[in-house]
Amino acid sequence: MALPFFLRKEVGVFDQAVNGRSSKSFVDEGRLDAILATIRPHDLLLVQFAHNDEKSADPTRYTEPWTTYQEYLLKYVEGARARGARPVLATSVERRKFDADGNAVPTHGDYPAAMRALAAREHVALLDIEALSLALWQALGVEATKTYFNWTDTEQDNTHFNPPGAIAVARLAAQELLRTRVLARHDVIRLHESIPTSWITWPPA
């Protein structure tokens, strides 16, 4: 939702993400096929999965990092390339988790490493959002990170972002799109500007 704030208006962003899906369930529900039916040559297909792939108790979503996870990710890569589009893989943003010493702790197991390995093997651009977000949570610390997640008087959600968190993570993604040269310098804007949280508007239910 916040990524367009960091891209010039001529760079269209079409958000096809659906809550609770894994790399597997997204494919099994026909959602990748729907994207591939409309994707055009020179489009970018940004792919980020792992949170729900990790749910080992749910066979409709679970994938194993070094086998089925990579196999499903490859469907996105090959599908985009077959249509002249460019796939871009993004490691999963980290949850908010700290150890007793106040160190930010990774939560995604082998999934980021498996994606990095696949990206290297298939020569796919990689946005390492997992590493960057972990470093950001470490820099912010235990208390300040609460202002990026859905922490309220009644809820302690360490996975889903509020508007400031969404903007912060979108900024990381824009930085990575520039660093990896997926986008040109003139395509990326406002990297060092404050973005009003009021710019995020929620779609009607």
C-alpha positions as a printed Julia matrix, in Angstrom:
205×3 Matrix{Float64}:
   0.0     0.0     0.0
   2.84    2.42    0.76
   5.25    1.5    -2.04
   3.72    3.94   -4.56
   4.71    6.84   -2.28
   8.34    6.16   -3.18
   7.89    5.74   -6.93
   7.18    8.32   -9.6
   3.56    8.27  -10.68
   4.38    6.77  -14.08
   5.49    3.56  -12.31
   2.21    1.79  -11.66
   1.87   -0.58   -8.71
  -0.79   -3.28   -8.86
  -1.12   -4.95   -5.48
  -2.27   -8.55   -5.9
  -1.36   -9.69   -2.38
  -4.03  -11.54   -0.4
  -3.93  -12.0     3.34
  -2.94  -15.4     4.7
  -1.66  -16.98    1.5
   1.54  -18.92    1.03
   3.54  -19.43   -2.15
   1.63  -22.71   -2.48
  -1.93  -21.66   -1.68
  -1.62  -18.56   -3.89
  -0.83  -20.85   -6.83
  -3.38  -23.5    -5.89
  -6.15  -20.9    -5.76
  -5.33  -19.79   -9.32
  -4.09  -16.37   -8.27
  -0.73  -16.67  -10.02
  -2.51  -17.78  -13.21
  -4.68  -14.67  -13.03
  -1.61  -12.45  -12.76
   0.17  -14.21  -15.6
  -2.91  -13.78  -17.79
  -2.56  -10.0   -17.61
   1.15   -9.38  -17.07
   2.93   -7.66  -19.93
   6.46   -7.71  -21.32
   8.85   -5.55  -19.25
   6.53   -5.56  -16.23
   8.05   -6.46  -12.87
   6.6    -9.27  -10.75
   7.58   -8.75   -7.1
   7.25  -11.99   -5.13
   7.4   -12.2    -1.34
   6.26  -15.25    0.62
   7.27  -17.14    3.78
   5.1   -16.09    6.73
   2.36  -18.55    5.8
   4.63  -21.1     4.14
   5.93  -21.69    7.67
   2.59  -23.04    8.96
   3.54  -26.71    9.16
   0.17  -27.68   10.67
  -1.69  -26.5     7.56
  -1.04  -28.68    4.49
  -2.84  -26.22    2.23
  -0.17  -23.61    2.94
   2.95  -25.29    4.26
   6.08  -25.61    2.13
   9.51  -26.86    3.14
  12.22  -24.22    2.59
  14.7   -26.14    0.47
  12.24  -28.17   -1.6
   8.6   -27.18   -2.11
   9.12  -23.5    -1.19
  11.77  -23.14   -3.88
   9.67  -25.17   -6.3
   6.68  -22.89   -5.89
   8.78  -19.74   -6.11
  10.19  -21.06   -9.36
   6.67  -21.11  -10.81
   6.49  -17.34  -10.33
   9.95  -16.82  -11.8
   9.4   -18.99  -14.85
   5.86  -17.75  -15.38
   6.95  -14.12  -15.47
   9.9   -14.8   -17.74
   7.8   -16.81  -20.17
   5.7   -13.68  -20.72
   8.61  -11.3   -21.09
   8.23   -9.86  -17.59
  10.98   -9.64  -14.98
  10.61  -11.54  -11.69
  11.98   -9.98   -8.52
  12.19  -11.97   -5.28
  11.91  -10.3    -1.88
  12.76  -12.01    1.39
  10.07  -11.68    4.04
   9.97   -8.72    6.35
  10.86   -9.69    9.89
   8.42   -9.94   12.75
   9.04   -7.96   15.92
  10.9   -10.31   18.26
  13.67   -9.54   20.76
  15.69  -11.72   23.08
  16.26  -11.01   26.78
  19.26   -8.81   25.94
  17.23   -6.61   23.59
  18.6    -8.07   20.36
  16.28   -8.36   17.37
  15.83  -12.06   16.58
  15.14  -13.58   13.13
  11.91  -15.6    12.94
  11.78  -17.06    9.44
  14.14  -20.01    9.79
  15.64  -21.2     6.51
  13.13  -19.48    4.23
  15.19  -16.32    3.59
  18.31  -18.38    2.89
  16.35  -20.65    0.55
  15.07  -17.64   -1.38
  18.54  -16.11   -1.57
  19.92  -19.38   -2.92
  17.16  -19.65   -5.54
  17.69  -16.04   -6.62
  21.42  -16.65   -7.06
  20.89  -19.9    -8.94
  18.25  -18.47  -11.28
  19.89  -15.04  -11.63
  16.87  -13.23  -10.22
  17.08   -9.81   -8.59
  16.72  -10.09   -4.82
  15.38   -7.49   -2.4
  16.71   -8.58    1.0
  13.91   -7.1     3.09
  14.44   -9.67    5.85
  18.0    -8.54    6.55
  17.17   -4.84    6.29
  14.08   -5.0     8.48
  15.93   -7.02   11.13
  18.64   -4.36   11.18
  16.01   -1.62   11.42
  14.26   -3.28   14.38
  17.65   -3.69   16.05
  18.43    0.01   15.56
  15.02    1.11   16.83
  14.98   -1.17   19.86
  12.32   -2.93   21.88
  10.06    0.0    22.67
  10.32    2.11   19.52
   9.45   -0.83   17.28
   6.04   -1.06   18.93
   5.08    2.13   17.09
   5.55    0.31   13.76
   3.31   -2.66   14.55
  -0.32   -3.03   15.58
   0.3    -2.53   19.28
  -2.67   -1.09   21.17
  -4.08   -1.23   24.68
  -5.87   -4.46   23.76
  -3.63   -6.01   21.08
   0.03   -6.94   20.84
   0.53   -7.83   17.18
   4.19   -8.33   16.28
   3.55   -9.32   12.67
   1.21   -6.8    11.03
   2.14   -3.16   10.48
   0.33    0.06   11.21
   0.79    2.98    8.75
   4.23    4.08   10.08
   5.47    0.49    9.83
   4.08    0.04    6.34
   5.8     3.22    5.21
   9.11    2.18    6.79
   9.09   -1.22    5.09
   8.03    0.26    1.74
  11.01    2.62    2.02
  13.29   -0.4     2.44
  11.76   -2.01   -0.64
  12.25    1.16   -2.69
  15.87    1.37   -1.56
  16.43   -2.21   -2.64
  14.74   -1.67   -6.01
  17.23    1.13   -6.57
  20.26   -0.73   -5.18
  19.65   -3.77   -7.36
  19.03   -1.54  -10.38
  15.63   -3.07  -10.91
  14.45    0.54  -11.15
  16.39    3.57  -12.35
  17.32    6.46  -10.07
  14.65    8.72  -11.55
  11.97    6.11  -10.79
  12.51    6.26   -7.01
  11.47    9.37   -5.07
  11.12   10.63   -1.48
  13.61    8.14   -0.05
  14.78   10.66    2.52
  11.5    12.48    3.08
   8.93   12.05    5.81
   5.72   10.47    4.5
   2.47   11.49    6.24
   0.63    8.45    7.59
  -2.59   10.09    6.38
  -1.54    9.18    2.85
  -2.47    5.57    3.59
  -6.15    5.03    2.98
  -7.86    1.72    3.62
  -9.99    0.17    0.88
 -13.68   -0.31    1.71
 -14.49   -3.62    3.36
